[in-house]
Structure formats: structure tokens, C-alpha cells
């Protein structure tokens, strides 16, 4: 660069000419011009610079604790519907069929999962706090409204527990999982499994509380109000703890049609999404019907009450276990193996006839189911290259899982009939789980091929453009 350039750009150029010494001193503050290839390389790498992820700290672990409480109060309560299913069939909605009653729980979880299409995108756009606060308010309000429902008034319970509570939980479900990626990178899978364990712990505590209060002198209304009060207090604490660390992505998110068209070209993601959706059609059969199954087989009522609790306690352990050994086996193999074992256990429910068989199913299936649920978030993270799309990808995948829960339990109820023919729904749910397992195997193989192809493409580009 010539001396005249520096003279014209110098702040002293409007005054007298600089001496040689002054000019050298001024030029020493200017950056050295980069060679053209190096400058081009730097220009192409600037957009990839990201804000460091803390992977810990008070705010990060407080967010994990808050998200844990959201899962405890939201999805944990929804997966406790087996207690309500039994109570409604035998007592509170005795004029409605088992299949009709199961629509309450199915619609509830369908809305939670399918709502991710909207809530995931809203989270990506920066509406995290609006979702968490409004969802908490609606969860609390829906349970207090449920306590006002009258016996054999199906529509009242359906609106409060199925619709309103489902919408409330849906507003918090995807955001409280996706926000973990703001705070963790290396320990993201561990943090997500801890958050997922919140729903299992909730599915242990809520059934114990409901099984002791629903049949007691408190009655349905006061029993539900007691659980609503507990959940409202915990949600308030959760809202104080969770924090969003990163601003929304600077680039404009794709709309639903554009994002769907983009994601559908990602074959491993599509296989995983279909696998989870089909598997979910059979996934909830044990959670919804094990307690009723045990009672109909003449087992002790007290033991039957605790069948769901035992299953969810095992699920709690199953949700924590992957976070401890994930670095050894990886997300994809672990969730695929868990799906295969869970499918076999669902099919084995055709053989339930005594306490030992119920206990084995409750413990083993609970552990597998917990592992599957805790690994869903990390799996979608592994299948996502651009973290700004994580909320949208989670929303679409969970929406397909919502379709599975929408049709699965009602079909189970229809196959069960009023004569309680248990092998029919067990066979249907088991087949759905086996098909889902096959898709998960395909996802694992396709993702491996996709990674190998990407590495080969990168190697070729480097070889052709070494600079």
C-alpha cells in the first residue's frame, strides 16, 4: 500500500504533511493487509462464529431445575391418566365406555405433542417467556375447572382435562426442553435426560396422591383441587427459575411449509420422525390400561393401584440412566434398543395373569419407556445440523407422535370391548411398536450413511480448494 493512501486516510491529512517518523508511527496502528487467499478464507468462516455455551453455572442448572418442574407438573400429570381411566370407568363416568373415556387422555397428550408445531416455532422466534407464563396459568386454571366437573358429565371433563389442560402443557413442553440447548453443549444430553425425568417423577407422585384422595372422603372435587394447588405452587417456582440465554436467531425462520419441505429432504430425520410417531400408537397402552388390566384379572386392588406407580418409578430410573452412559453407546443405538425391548414387552402383556407378570411388565417396560422419552430430545438434536431449527424440528416430530397417541388408546379401548378381551389391544399396540422399531433401525443406518457422505464431500472440497 502506498504512502499516499495513508496520507489521505489519516486524520491529520487536512493539516501539514506528516514527517517520516510520524507516518511510521501512524501506520503501526493499522492492521496488516491479509493476502488475498487468507482474506477469502477468513471471510467465509466469519458467519460460523458462535457464542460460547457455558455448559454449567447457576443460571444453567436453575433452568434445568425449572424445566424439570414444568415436566413434573405438565407431562407428568398427563401420563398419570391411567389412574383417572380406572376411576372414570368404574365410578365417575360409569355410563361411558372405556374407549370413549380414553379419548380424554389421548386428546390431552395429542395436543401436547402436536402443539409443538406452533410452540416450537414461537420458541425459535423468541416468545419463550410468553409461552411459559401463559401455559402455567392455563394448566392451573384447567385443573381447578376439572374439579367442578359433575359425575357422568363427559363433556365437562373432556373440555377441562382433555382440551384446556392439553393446551396449557403444550405451551410449555417443547420450550422447556429446547431452552436447555441455550445453556449446555457437551453436557446437553445429560441435562435433557434430567429434565425428561421430571415427567416420570410426576407420574410417580401424582398417582399416589390421586389413588389416596379420589376414593377417600375428600371426593373427586377436593382431590383434584389438592393436586391443582400443588401444581400451581410448583409452576410458580418453575417460572422464576427458567431463563432464556440467547436471543432469537437473526435470520428469519422458515414458515411451516418451507420448513416442512426442507426437513422432508432430510431422510434420517424423516425415518426417525415416522418411527417415533408409529411407535407412540402402541407406547401408551401399558400406561393407560395396566391398572385396569390388573384389577380385571382379579388382583388385589391396592396392588393394582400401585402398578402405575411402580411403572413410573422404573421410568424415572430409565430416564436418568441414558444421561450416565450416553457417552459410551450414543443416542441412536440406545433409543433403538429401548424401542425394540419395549415392543417385546407390550406384546408380552397378552400373558398377564398374576402379580408377578404385572410386576415384571411394570418394572421392565417402565425402564424402557423412560429411556425412550428421555432420548427423544437428544435424538432430534443429533439429527439437527442447524440449532436455530431445533424448536421447529422438535415440533414437527412431536406432532407425529401426537397423531400416534390420538389414535392408539381409543383403538385399544375399541379392541378391548366391554368384555375386556385383553389380547386384542396388546397385539395391536405391540405390532405398532414393532413397526416403529423398524423405522428407528432405518434411521440409525441412514444417518450413518448421511454422515459418511458429508465427510466425503468435505474431503473432496478441501482437496479441490486447499486455500
C-alpha positions in Angstrom: 0.0 0.0 0.0 1.5 3.3 -1.0 2.2 6.2 1.3 -0.3 8.4 -0.3 -3.1 6.2 0.8 -2.2 6.5 4.4 -1.9 10.3 4.0 -5.4 10.6 2.6 -6.9 8.4 5.2 -5.0 9.9 8.1 -6.9 12.2 10.5 -4.1 14.7 10.0 -4.4 14.8 6.2 -6.2 18.1 6.3 -3.2 19.6 8.1 0.5 19.8 7.1 2.3 16.7 5.8 3.4 14.1 8.3 7.1 13.5 8.9 8.5 10.1 8.1 8.7 9.2 11.8 5.1 10.4 12.4 3.9 8.5 9.4 5.5 5.2 10.5 4.0 5.7 14.0 0.6 6.2 12.5 0.9 3.2 10.1 1.8 0.9 13.1 -1.7 1.2 14.4 -3.2 -0.1 11.1 -3.9 -3.8 10.6 -1.5 -5.6 8.2 -3.3 -6.3 4.9 -4.0 -10.1 4.6 -3.0 -12.0 1.5 -6.0 -12.5 -0.8 -6.4 -16.3 -0.2 -6.2 -15.8 3.6 -8.7 -12.9 3.5 -11.1 -15.0 1.4 -10.8 -17.9 3.9 -11.5 -15.6 6.8 -14.5 -14.1 5.1 -16.0 -17.5 4.6 -15.6 -18.5 8.2 -16.9 -15.4 9.9 -20.6 -16.5 9.8 -19.8 -19.7 11.6 -18.6 -17.9 14.8 -21.0 -18.7 17.7 -21.4 -17.5 21.2 -19.7 -19.9 23.7 -22.1 -22.2 25.6 -21.4 -22.1 29.3 -22.2 -25.8 29.9 -22.9 -25.1 33.5 -23.3 -22.3 36.1 -26.1 -21.2 38.4 -28.4 -19.9 35.6 -28.0 -23.1 33.5 -28.7 -25.5 36.3 -31.5 -23.3 37.6 -33.1 -23.6 34.1 -32.7 -27.4 34.3 -34.5 -27.3 37.7 -37.3 -25.1 36.4 -37.7 -27.2 33.3 -37.8 -30.3 35.5 -40.7 -28.8 37.4 -42.5 -28.0 34.2 -42.3 -31.6 33.1 -43.3 -32.8 36.6 -46.4 -30.6 36.6 -47.3 -30.9 32.9 -46.4 -34.1 31.1 -46.0 -36.0 34.4 -49.6 -35.3 35.2 -50.8 -36.2 31.7 -49.1 -39.6 31.8 -50.8 -40.3 35.1 -54.1 -40.6 33.3 -54.2 -44.3 33.9 -55.4 -43.5 37.4 -58.2 -41.4 36.0 -59.0 -44.0 33.3 -59.6 -46.6 36.0 -61.6 -44.2 38.3 -63.7 -42.9 35.4 -64.5 -46.4 34.0 -65.6 -47.8 37.4 -67.0 -44.8 39.2 -67.2 -41.3 37.9 -68.1 -41.8 34.2 -69.6 -45.3 34.5 -72.1 -44.5 31.8 -69.4 -44.0 29.2 -67.4 -46.8 27.6 -63.7 -47.4 28.2 -62.9 -46.4 24.6 -64.8 -43.1 25.0 -63.1 -42.3 28.2 -59.6 -43.0 26.8 -60.2 -40.1 24.3 -59.7 -37.7 27.2 -56.2 -38.8 27.8 -55.5 -39.3 24.1 -56.6 -35.8 23.1 -54.7 -34.4 26.1 -51.4 -35.9 25.0 -52.1 -35.3 21.3 -52.5 -31.6 21.9 -49.3 -31.5 24.0 -47.3 -33.2 21.3 -49.0 -31.8 18.2 -48.9 -28.3 19.6 -45.2 -28.4 19.2 -45.6 -27.3 15.6 -46.7 -23.9 16.9 -44.8 -23.7 20.2 -41.5 -24.8 18.7 -41.6 -22.1 16.1 -42.7 -19.5 18.7 -39.8 -20.5 20.8 -37.4 -20.1 17.9 -38.8 -16.6 17.4 -38.2 -15.5 21.0 -41.5 -15.9 22.7 -40.2 -18.3 25.4 -41.4 -16.4 28.4 -44.8 -15.7 27.0 -45.2 -19.5 26.4 -44.1 -20.5 29.8 -46.2 -18.0 31.8 -49.4 -18.4 29.8 -49.0 -22.2 29.8 -48.6 -22.3 33.6 -51.7 -20.2 34.1 -53.8 -22.4 31.8 -52.6 -25.6 33.4 -53.6 -24.4 36.9 -56.9 -23.0 35.7 -57.8 -26.2 33.8 -57.3 -28.4 36.9 -59.4 -26.1 39.1 -62.1 -26.3 36.3 -61.8 -30.1 36.3 -62.6 -30.1 40.0 -66.0 -28.5 39.2 -67.0 -31.3 36.7 -70.0 -33.4 37.7 -70.4 -37.2 37.6 -71.2 -38.7 34.2 -70.8 -35.3 32.5 -68.3 -36.4 30.0 -68.1 -33.1 28.0 -67.1 -31.2 31.2 -64.2 -33.5 31.9 -63.2 -33.7 28.3 -63.1 -29.9 27.9 -61.2 -29.2 31.1 -58.8 -32.2 31.3 -58.6 -33.1 27.6 -58.6 -29.7 25.8 -57.7 -26.9 28.2 -55.0 -28.8 30.2 -53.5 -30.2 26.9 -53.2 -26.7 25.5 -51.6 -25.4 28.7 -49.0 -28.2 28.9 -48.3 -27.9 25.1 -47.3 -24.2 25.6 -44.5 -25.3 28.0 -43.5 -28.7 26.7 -41.3 -28.0 23.7 -39.8 -24.7 25.0 -38.7 -26.2 28.4 -36.8 -28.9 26.5 -35.4 -26.7 23.7 -34.1 -24.0 26.0 -31.6 -26.4 27.5 -29.6 -26.1 24.3 -29.0 -22.4 25.2 -27.1 -23.4 28.3 -25.4 -26.8 27.5 -23.4 -28.3 24.7 -21.1 -31.1 25.9 -23.5 -32.0 28.7 -26.7 -31.2 26.8 -27.8 -34.9 26.7 -27.3 -35.2 30.5 -29.3 -32.0 31.1 -32.1 -33.1 28.8 -32.4 -36.5 30.5 -32.7 -34.8 33.9 -35.5 -32.6 32.5 -37.3 -35.6 31.0 -37.0 -37.4 34.3 -39.3 -34.7 35.8 -42.4 -36.2 34.0 -41.6 -39.7 35.4 -41.2 -38.4 38.9 -44.5 -36.6 38.4 -46.1 -39.8 37.2 -45.0 -41.4 40.4 -46.1 -38.7 42.8 -49.4 -37.8 41.2 -50.9 -41.4 41.0 -50.0 -42.0 44.7 -51.7 -38.7 45.6 -54.8 -39.4 43.4 -55.2 -43.0 44.4 -55.2 -42.0 48.1 -57.6 -39.0 47.7 -60.0 -39.9 44.9 -61.7 -42.8 46.8 -61.4 -41.1 50.2 -63.9 -38.8 51.9 -62.4 -35.9 50.1 -64.2 -36.9 46.9 -63.4 -36.1 43.3 -63.7 -32.3 43.6 -61.4 -31.8 46.6 -58.9 -34.4 45.5 -58.4 -32.6 42.1 -58.2 -29.2 43.9 -55.5 -30.6 46.2 -53.4 -31.7 43.2 -54.2 -28.4 41.4 -52.9 -26.4 44.4 -49.7 -28.4 44.5 -49.1 -28.0 40.7 -49.8 -24.3 40.8 -47.2 -23.7 43.5 -44.6 -25.7 41.7 -45.3 -23.9 38.4 -44.8 -20.6 40.1 -41.3 -21.7 41.2 -40.5 -23.0 37.8 -41.4 -19.7 36.1 -38.9 -18.0 38.4 -36.1 -20.4 37.7 -36.1 -20.9 33.9 -34.1 -18.4 31.8 -33.5 -18.0 28.1 -29.9 -17.1 27.5 -29.7 -16.5 23.7 -31.7 -14.0 21.6 -33.8 -15.4 18.7 -31.9 -16.3 15.6 -31.0 -13.3 13.4 -32.2 -14.9 10.3 -35.9 -15.1 9.6 -37.3 -18.6 10.4 -38.8 -20.5 7.6 -42.6 -20.7 7.6 -44.3 -24.0 8.2 -44.5 -25.1 4.6 -40.9 -24.1 3.8 -39.5 -25.8 6.9 -41.5 -28.9 6.2 -40.3 -29.0 2.6 -36.7 -28.6 3.9 -37.0 -31.2 6.6 -38.6 -33.8 4.4 -35.4 -33.9 2.3 -33.5 -35.0 5.5 -34.1 -38.8 5.1 -32.7 -39.8 8.6 -34.9 -37.2 10.3 -38.0 -38.4 8.4 -37.3 -42.0 9.3 -36.8 -41.1 13.0 -40.0 -38.9 13.0 -42.1 -41.7 11.4 -40.6 -44.2 13.8 -41.4 -42.2 16.9 -44.9 -41.5 15.6 -45.8 -45.1 14.8 -44.2 -46.3 18.0 -46.3 -43.9 20.1 -49.5 -45.6 18.8 -48.6 -48.5 21.0 -46.5 -46.8 23.6 -49.2 -45.7 26.0 -51.2 -48.9 26.2 -49.4 -50.1 29.4 -49.6 -46.6 31.0 -53.3 -46.2 30.3 -54.6 -49.8 30.9 -52.2 -51.7 33.2 -54.0 -50.7 36.4 -57.4 -51.6 34.9 -55.9 -54.8 33.5 -54.6 -55.9 36.9 -58.0 -55.2 38.6 -59.9 -57.1 35.8 -57.6 -60.1 36.3 -58.7 -60.2 40.0 -55.5 -58.9 41.5 -55.6 -57.0 44.8 -56.9 -53.5 44.3 -54.2 -51.9 46.4 -51.5 -53.6 44.4 -53.3 -52.6 41.1 -53.3 -49.0 42.3 -49.5 -49.2 42.7 -48.9 -50.9 39.3 -48.8 -47.5 37.6 -46.6 -46.1 40.4 -44.1 -48.9 40.1 -44.0 -48.4 36.3 -43.4 -44.7 36.6 -40.8 -45.2 39.3 -39.0 -47.5 36.9 -39.5 -45.0 34.2 -37.8 -42.3 36.4 -34.7 -44.5 36.6 -34.9 -45.2 32.9 -34.9 -41.5 32.1 -31.8 -40.8 34.2 -29.9 -43.9 33.1 -29.1 -42.7 29.5 -27.5 -39.5 30.7 -25.0 -41.5 32.7 -23.9 -43.9 29.9 -24.7 -41.9 26.7 -21.0 -41.2 26.1 -20.4 -44.9 25.9 -23.1 -46.0 23.5 -24.6 -42.9 21.8 -28.1 -41.7 21.4 -29.2 -43.6 18.3 -28.2 -47.1 19.4 -29.7 -46.6 22.9 -33.1 -45.4 21.8 -33.3 -48.1 19.1 -32.6 -50.9 21.6 -35.0 -49.4 24.0 -37.7 -49.3 21.3 -37.1 -53.0 20.5 -37.3 -54.1 24.1 -40.4 -52.0 24.7 -42.2 -53.6 21.7 -41.4 -57.1 23.0 -42.8 -56.1 26.5 -46.0 -54.7 25.0 -46.6 -57.9 23.2 -46.0 -59.9 26.4 -48.9 -58.1 28.1 -51.1 -60.7 26.4 -49.7 -63.1 29.0 -50.6 -61.1 32.1 -52.5 -63.2 34.7 -50.9 -62.7 38.2 -49.0 -60.4 40.4 -45.6 -61.5 39.1 -46.4 -60.8 35.5 -47.8 -57.3 36.3 -44.7 -56.5 38.3 -42.3 -57.7 35.6 -44.1 -55.6 32.9 -44.3 -52.6 35.2 -40.6 -52.6 36.0 -39.1 -53.5 32.7 -41.5 -51.6 30.4 -41.3 -48.5 32.7 -37.5 -48.5 32.4 -37.6 -48.9 28.6 -40.3 -46.2 28.2 -38.4 -43.8 30.3 -35.3 -44.3 28.3 -37.2 -43.7 25.1 -38.8 -40.4 26.3 -35.5 -39.0 27.7 -33.7 -39.8 24.5 -36.2 -38.2 22.1 -34.9 -34.7 22.6 -31.2 -35.7 22.3 -32.0 -37.8 19.2 -33.6 -34.8 17.5 -30.6 -32.7 18.5 -28.3 -35.2 16.9 -30.4 -35.2 13.7 -30.3 -31.4 13.5 -27.4 -29.6 11.9 -28.7 -26.0 12.5 -29.7 -25.4 16.1 -31.8 -22.5 15.1 -34.2 -25.1 13.6 -34.3 -27.3 16.7 -37.6 -26.0 18.0 -39.3 -26.4 14.6 -37.9 -29.9 14.1 -39.0 -31.0 17.6 -42.4 -29.6 17.0 -42.9 -31.5 13.8 -41.6 -34.8 15.2 -43.6 -34.5 18.4 -46.7 -33.7 16.3 -46.4 -37.0 14.5 -46.0 -38.7 17.9 -49.2 -36.8 18.9 -51.1 -38.5 16.0 -50.0 -41.8 17.4 -51.3 -41.1 20.9 -54.5 -39.7 19.3 -55.5 -43.0 17.6 -53.7 -45.6 19.8 -55.5 -45.7 23.1 -59.0 -45.2 21.6 -58.4 -48.2 19.3 -57.1 -50.1 22.3 -60.4 -49.4 24.0 -62.4 -50.5 21.0 -60.5 -53.7 20.7 -60.8 -54.3 24.4 -64.7 -54.1 24.3 -66.9 -54.3 27.3 -66.0 -58.0 27.7 -62.3 -57.0 28.4 -60.6 -59.2 25.8 -57.1 -58.1 26.7 -55.0 -59.9 24.0 -56.5 -57.8 21.2 -55.3 -54.3 22.2 -52.0 -55.8 23.4 -51.4 -57.4 20.0 -52.3 -54.1 18.1 -50.1 -52.0 20.3 -47.2 -54.5 20.1 -47.4 -54.5 16.3 -47.3 -50.7 16.1 -44.3 -50.7 18.4 -42.5 -53.3 16.2 -43.1 -51.2 13.1 -41.8 -48.1 14.8 -38.8 -50.0 15.9 -38.0 -51.0 12.3 -38.1 -47.3 11.3 -35.7 -46.5 14.1 -33.3 -49.1 12.8 -33.6 -47.5 9.3 -33.0 -44.0 10.9 -29.8 -45.2 12.5 -28.4 -46.8 9.3 -29.4 -43.8 7.1 -27.9 -41.3 9.5 -24.6 -43.2 9.4 -24.6 -43.1 5.6 -25.5 -39.4 5.7 -22.6 -38.6 7.9 -20.2 -40.6 5.8 -21.4 -38.9 2.6 -21.0 -35.5 4.3 -17.4 -36.3 5.4 -16.5 -37.5 1.9 -18.0 -34.3 0.4 -16.0 -32.1 2.8 -12.8 -34.0 2.0 -13.3 -33.5 -1.7 -13.9 -29.8 -1.3 -10.8 -29.4 0.7 -8.8 -31.3 -1.9 -10.1 -29.2 -4.7 -9.9 -25.9 -2.8 -6.9 -26.2 -0.4 -7.0 -22.4 0.2 
